[in-house]
Structures are given as structure tokens and as C-alpha cells.
Amino acid sequence: MTVQPTAPRARPVADRFDYHDPLFQADPWQVYAALRHAGPVHFSAAANCYVVVGHDAVREGLAHEAVVADFPLRTSRRTFGRNLLDLDGAAHRAFRGHIAPLLGARAVRGYLDTAIAPLVAETVAALEPGTPVPVVERIAAVVPYRLMCGLMGLPESDAGWLYAQMRPIARTLDYPPDTSDAVRRAKAVVEAYLRGLVSQGAIPRETMTGRILDAMRDGAEPYDTAAVLATLLLVLLAGTETSIAGITNVLHGLAVRPGALARCRTKDGAVRVVREVLRLKPPVHTALRFAARDFTLAGTPVQRRYPILFSLASANRDGAVFRDPDTFAPDRAERGALAFATGPHACPGMNLAETEFAELCVQLARRFTSLAVVPGTDSEHGHSFRHAPGLSLVLS
């Protein structure tokens, strides 16, 4: 199915943007490149939405006052109900204001010594050299789930159980979304778990969950229990699933990019490698927003109430911004990669994620001299959380 200008005033495009197309799932990069060549903004008939692929248009659109996150038909709203992550304006700013002190650069520097480095050291020490290591099971899920449990005030011993329960829930946020009974059952189980901890007063107040509860219970607009639980669920998902995909992509990059692992023996080198790998292979390919009114973006009229997919992945390989955009160049001078999006809904945990990923790279580089991909395990899929879920590495 090709992309057609079926929305009024939409510009015709040169290639297709279709989640259901196996060729797109296997290699979206050729589609992004063809779309960028045709122009920065298009309409996809297959996905029934606008697709923004040019770097500058993505930056402009994500910060545009006519572009909103709050929409009753978005997947997260249908699955989780009303929650603060999907709202706009003062309510969203107030919510971020409550959790920002826990995710800012100063707080993250404190976590590095007290939480991140010890957790990463324990995880890396448990890896056996010379034998295949399933990356998600042994590394990429372990670190973010245990870390988020600590930040949210959840028992760290529940991290493995939570990861298993959240598998079907995470699939609701990908394309096409999973809407099966397994999702509803898993959501009910995790909500009951969170409700129990909250009702027992088991959540310390100076944790992310404690601050969210204060914000939602005592603010100018109190929220009901369902909205509180929905917000907590989405915070847990956002803090773990993106990191699982990000860590998997970064470790794959260490294995297939010559010299990448050796660069990670210093913190500065690791940060540069992480940023460049995430530019080339961001864990989240698109940010979903909606048009609150008719407006024009990069010369293309956008109609009110239509979904807009801002392609972070395409923007990160825009040759108008990045020289040799498909080349791994950790020392490149260009800045402006959008792996964590931008604008009012940019990922609030970007400092935490980058520090977490870089520390993992440093400790792997100091213990091992090479990582090799087990053949046949690096097939990528997904769109919201794109990575190779079956990736296995041999470390030596």
C-alpha cells in the first residue's frame, strides 16, 4: 500500500509509511530516506496520520503550540485512562515539576555512586565470558527495572516479577497495538499490586511514586484512583521499556562498531558512544502527537484533530543536519540528535538513561575486550520500543 494524499491539502509522497508492511518493519530506514527526499512532512493513508521526517520540522512541530499530546483516542488513553503523562499545559507542567528534582542532572549524579554503579557492577560481574548472554534477560531488563523500583519506592525484589507482568502491557504502546485479553489481565494484576502498596502506606514519600501521589491528590485538580494508577503504570513503563530497548541497541552497537568498546574505558568516551549509537538507532522511533487546530508545518497544511507522528529516527539521520548521517562517528561536532525527543513532552529521564547506559558501557569495557553478536539473534522489530529482543552476545 502506498502513501496517498487523502487528507485535504496533504502533499503527495514518494514512498510508503505502513506499520503493517513487513518490509517497513524489517528496514524502516529506506522509507525514512525516501520520505525525507520528497519533503519534511507527509500524509500516510496506510497509517491515517501525518508523518514528519525532517529534523528541523520535527523540532519545530514538537514545540508548536498547535501540537498536543492530550487526545481521547490515543492508545495509552484507551488502555490506561486519563493520566498526567498524556495531558498538556499547566497540569502536565505541574506533574513534571514534582518529578523533575528526582531526574535532574544533580540528582542523577548522586544516584551514580549510590545506586547505578553498584547495580551495574553486580550485573556485569554475573556475566560469564565465552558463553552466549541473552542481553535483555541478563542485562537490559535487569538494570532499568531494579533502578526504577528503587526510584519509585517499590520493593527491588519485585523487579523480575514486574518485568514479566509488564510484557503484554508494553505491547499496547507499539504499532499495531496489542489489545488482547492478556493485556487487560496483566494491567489488572499490576494495578492491584500498586493499589496494595499505596493503601498500605508502603511507598516512601520522597520517592517518585510518593511525589506523584502528592501531586495528584493534593493539587488544584485532584485525580481519582484510576488516574493515579494509570499514571504510575505509565511512569514505570516509560522508565523501563525505553531503557530496555536503548541498552539493547547500545550493546549491539558496541559489538558491531569497530573500536566502540575500547572508547568506553573512559566516562567521556562512553557518553560519546552512547549518544552516537542512540542517534543512529534510537529506542523510540516516533513521538505521537495531535493537531489541536489547523496549522502549517514546514510549508505543509496540517488538519485539526489528525494524529501526527514525529519521526525521531528519521530526524537523527537527516543529512541537512548531520554530516554522513548513516556513519558511526562518536566524535562528530554536530549536535541536535532527538533520541529523547524535545519540547514540553521530552523524556524527563534522559539524564538518568544516558548516565545508566554510559556506566554500563564503562564497566563492560573495563572487564571485557570484545563483544560478538551470536548469529541470527539481532533481528530488530517494533516501533515504539525498537530493538532486537532476542539479541545474544558472547563476551570475552
C-alpha positions in Angstrom: 0.0 0.0 0.0 1.4 3.4 -0.9 1.1 6.7 0.9 -1.6 8.8 -0.8 -2.6 12.5 -0.1 -6.1 11.5 1.1 -6.2 14.2 3.8 -7.2 17.6 2.4 -4.3 19.7 1.2 -1.7 17.0 2.1 1.4 16.7 0.0 1.9 13.5 -2.1 4.9 11.4 -1.1 7.5 9.1 -2.7 7.3 6.0 -0.6 5.1 4.2 2.0 4.9 4.5 5.7 2.9 1.4 6.8 3.4 -0.3 10.2 1.9 -3.4 8.9 4.3 -3.8 6.0 6.9 -6.5 6.8 9.4 -4.6 4.7 9.0 -1.5 6.7 9.3 -3.4 9.9 12.5 -5.1 8.7 14.1 -1.9 7.4 12.4 1.4 8.0 15.5 3.4 7.1 15.0 3.2 3.4 11.4 4.5 3.8 12.6 7.4 6.0 15.3 8.3 3.5 12.8 8.3 0.6 10.3 10.4 2.6 13.0 13.0 3.6 14.0 13.2 -0.1 10.4 14.0 -1.0 9.9 16.6 1.8 9.8 17.1 5.6 6.0 16.5 6.1 3.7 14.0 4.5 0.4 12.2 5.0 0.3 8.4 5.2 -3.0 6.9 4.1 -1.9 3.5 5.5 -1.4 4.9 9.0 -4.1 7.7 8.6 -1.8 10.3 10.0 0.8 12.9 9.1 4.4 11.8 9.2 7.1 14.4 10.0 10.6 13.2 8.9 12.8 16.3 8.5 14.9 17.2 11.5 14.0 20.9 11.7 10.3 20.1 11.1 10.4 17.6 13.9 12.0 20.1 16.3 9.5 22.8 15.3 6.5 20.6 15.5 7.2 19.1 18.9 7.4 22.6 20.3 4.5 24.1 18.3 1.6 25.4 20.3 -0.9 23.8 18.0 0.5 20.3 18.7 -0.8 18.5 21.7 -0.4 15.1 23.4 -3.9 15.1 25.0 -6.4 13.2 22.8 -9.1 10.7 23.8 -8.4 8.2 21.1 -4.7 7.8 21.7 -3.7 4.2 22.5 -2.4 5.0 26.0 -5.7 6.8 26.9 -7.8 3.9 25.7 -5.7 1.4 27.6 -4.9 3.3 30.8 -7.5 6.0 31.0 -6.8 9.6 31.9 -3.3 10.2 33.2 -0.9 13.1 33.6 1.6 11.9 31.1 -0.9 12.5 28.3 -2.1 15.9 29.4 -0.9 19.3 28.3 -0.4 22.7 29.7 -0.4 23.6 33.4 -1.4 20.1 34.6 1.5 18.5 32.7 4.0 21.2 33.8 3.0 20.8 37.4 3.4 17.0 37.2 6.9 17.3 35.7 7.7 19.8 38.4 7.1 17.2 41.0 9.3 14.6 39.5 12.0 16.8 37.9 14.0 17.1 41.2 14.4 13.3 41.1 15.5 13.2 37.5 17.7 16.3 37.1 21.4 16.3 36.5 22.3 16.9 40.2 20.1 14.1 41.4 21.4 11.7 38.8 25.0 12.4 39.8 24.0 11.3 43.3 22.4 8.1 42.0 25.5 7.2 40.1 27.5 6.3 43.2 24.7 5.2 45.4 22.5 3.2 43.0 23.6 3.0 39.4 27.2 2.0 39.6 26.7 -0.7 42.3 23.7 -2.2 40.4 25.7 -2.2 37.1 28.7 -3.7 38.8 26.7 -6.6 40.2 25.0 -7.2 36.8 28.3 -7.1 34.9 30.1 -9.3 37.4 27.4 -12.0 36.9 28.1 -12.3 33.1 30.1 -15.4 32.0 32.8 -14.8 29.4 32.8 -17.1 26.4 29.2 -18.2 26.5 26.1 -16.6 24.8 24.5 -14.0 27.1 20.8 -13.1 26.3 21.0 -9.3 26.6 17.5 -8.5 27.6 17.2 -11.2 30.2 20.6 -10.7 31.8 21.3 -7.0 31.4 18.8 -4.7 29.6 15.8 -5.6 31.7 17.7 -6.2 35.0 19.3 -2.7 35.3 16.3 -0.4 34.5 13.7 -2.4 36.4 15.8 -2.6 39.6 16.7 1.0 39.2 13.1 2.2 38.7 11.9 0.1 41.6 14.3 2.0 43.8 13.3 5.4 42.4 9.6 4.6 42.6 9.8 3.2 46.1 8.8 -0.3 45.0 10.5 -3.4 46.5 13.6 -4.1 44.4 12.9 -7.8 45.0 9.8 -7.4 42.8 11.7 -6.2 39.8 11.8 -9.5 37.9 8.2 -10.2 38.6 7.2 -6.7 37.4 9.2 -7.2 34.2 7.2 -10.4 33.4 3.9 -8.8 34.2 4.6 -5.7 32.1 5.4 -7.6 28.9 1.9 -7.6 27.4 1.2 -4.1 28.7 4.2 -2.7 26.9 2.9 -4.2 23.6 -0.1 -1.9 23.8 2.1 1.1 23.1 3.7 -0.3 19.9 2.3 -0.3 16.4 0.0 -2.0 15.8 -1.0 -2.1 19.4 -1.8 -5.3 21.3 -5.4 -5.2 22.6 -5.8 -8.8 23.7 -7.3 -10.1 26.9 -3.7 -10.8 28.1 -3.2 -7.0 28.3 -6.2 -6.4 30.4 -5.4 -9.2 32.7 -1.8 -8.0 33.2 -2.9 -4.4 33.7 -5.4 -5.6 36.4 -2.6 -7.5 38.2 -0.1 -4.6 38.3 -2.8 -2.1 39.2 -3.8 -4.3 42.2 -0.2 -4.6 43.2 0.3 -0.8 43.1 -3.0 -0.2 44.8 -2.0 -2.5 47.6 1.3 -0.8 48.2 -0.3 2.6 48.2 -3.2 1.6 50.5 -0.7 0.1 53.0 1.3 3.3 53.1 4.3 1.3 51.9 5.6 3.9 49.4 8.1 6.4 51.0 7.0 10.0 50.4 10.4 11.1 49.0 10.3 8.7 46.0 8.9 9.3 42.5 5.7 7.5 43.4 5.3 9.5 46.6 5.8 12.8 44.7 3.3 11.7 42.1 0.7 10.7 44.7 1.1 14.1 46.4 0.8 15.9 43.0 -2.3 14.1 42.0 -4.1 14.0 45.4 -3.3 17.5 46.7 -3.2 19.6 43.6 -5.7 22.1 42.4 -7.5 19.3 40.4 -7.5 16.1 42.4 -7.4 12.9 40.4 -9.3 9.7 41.1 -7.6 6.4 41.9 -7.9 5.1 38.4 -6.0 8.1 37.0 -3.3 7.8 39.7 -2.8 4.1 38.9 -2.7 4.8 35.2 0.0 7.5 35.7 2.1 5.2 37.9 1.8 2.4 35.3 2.9 4.6 32.5 5.8 6.1 34.5 7.0 2.5 35.2 6.7 1.7 31.5 8.4 4.8 30.3 11.3 4.4 32.8 12.0 0.8 31.9 10.8 -0.2 28.3 12.7 2.7 26.6 15.8 1.8 28.6 15.5 -1.9 27.7 15.4 -1.0 24.0 18.1 1.6 24.5 20.5 -0.7 26.3 20.0 -3.4 23.8 20.8 -1.0 20.9 23.8 0.4 22.7 25.3 -3.1 23.4 24.6 -4.2 19.8 26.5 -1.0 18.7 29.4 -1.9 21.0 29.6 -5.3 19.3 29.3 -4.3 15.6 31.1 -0.9 15.6 34.9 -1.3 15.5 36.6 0.4 18.3 33.4 1.4 20.1 34.0 -0.8 23.2 37.6 0.4 23.7 36.4 4.0 23.6 34.2 3.2 26.6 37.0 2.7 29.0 36.6 6.4 30.0 33.4 8.1 31.0 33.6 10.8 28.3 34.3 8.2 25.6 31.3 6.1 26.8 28.9 9.1 26.8 30.0 9.9 23.2 29.5 6.3 22.1 26.1 6.1 23.8 24.9 9.4 22.2 26.0 8.4 18.7 24.5 4.9 18.9 21.2 6.3 20.1 21.3 8.8 17.2 21.7 6.0 14.7 19.3 3.6 16.5 17.0 5.4 18.9 14.9 3.1 21.1 11.8 5.0 20.2 11.3 5.8 16.5 8.3 8.2 16.7 6.6 10.6 19.1 2.8 10.6 18.7 1.0 14.0 18.9 -2.2 15.5 17.6 -3.2 18.7 15.8 -5.3 20.9 18.1 -6.2 23.2 15.2 -5.4 23.7 11.5 -1.8 24.9 11.1 1.1 24.8 8.7 4.3 22.9 9.4 7.4 23.3 7.1 5.1 24.5 4.3 2.5 21.7 4.6 -1.0 22.3 5.9 -1.9 20.0 8.8 -5.6 19.5 9.6 -7.1 19.7 13.0 -7.6 16.5 15.1 -5.3 14.4 12.9 -2.6 12.3 14.5 1.0 13.4 13.8 3.9 11.0 14.0 7.2 12.9 14.5 9.9 10.6 13.4 12.8 10.9 15.8 14.7 8.1 13.9 14.4 9.9 10.6 15.3 13.3 12.1 18.5 11.8 13.5 19.7 10.8 10.1 18.8 14.0 8.3 21.8 14.9 6.1 20.9 18.6 6.3 22.0 18.5 10.0 24.4 15.5 10.3 27.3 15.0 8.0 27.5 11.4 6.7 24.3 10.7 8.8 24.5 6.9 8.4 28.1 6.8 9.7 29.0 6.0 13.3 31.1 9.0 14.4 31.2 9.4 18.1 33.5 12.5 17.8 31.2 14.3 15.4 30.8 18.0 16.1 27.1 18.2 15.1 24.6 18.3 18.0 20.8 18.1 18.0 20.0 14.4 18.0 16.5 13.7 19.1 16.7 10.3 20.7 14.8 11.6 23.7 12.5 13.9 21.7 12.2 17.7 22.5 9.5 20.2 23.5 7.2 20.1 26.5 6.9 16.3 26.5 10.5 15.5 26.0 11.7 12.5 28.1 12.2 13.7 31.6 14.5 10.8 32.3 17.1 11.5 29.6 19.8 12.3 32.1 19.1 9.2 34.1 19.1 7.0 30.9 22.3 8.4 29.5 24.1 8.0 32.8 22.8 4.5 33.2 23.8 3.4 29.7 27.3 5.1 29.9 28.1 3.4 33.2 27.1 0.1 31.8 29.4 0.7 28.8 32.3 1.7 31.1 32.1 -1.3 33.3 31.7 -3.7 30.3 34.8 -2.1 28.7 36.9 -2.5 31.8 36.1 -6.2 32.2 35.9 -7.4 28.6 37.8 -6.7 25.4 35.3 -7.7 22.8 31.6 -8.4 22.3 30.3 -10.5 19.5 26.8 -11.0 18.2 25.5 -14.6 18.2 24.5 -15.0 14.5 20.8 -14.8 13.9 19.9 -13.1 17.2 19.9 -9.4 16.1 16.7 -9.2 14.2 15.0 -5.9 15.2 11.3 -5.2 15.3 8.9 -2.8 17.0 8.4 0.9 16.6 7.7 2.4 20.0 10.4 0.3 21.5 12.5 -0.8 18.6 15.4 -3.2 19.3 16.5 -6.8 18.9 14.6 -8.6 21.8 16.4 -11.9 21.1 19.9 -10.4 21.0 22.6 -12.6 22.4 26.3 -11.6 22.8 29.5 -13.6 23.5 31.7 -11.5 25.8 35.5 -12.1 26.1 
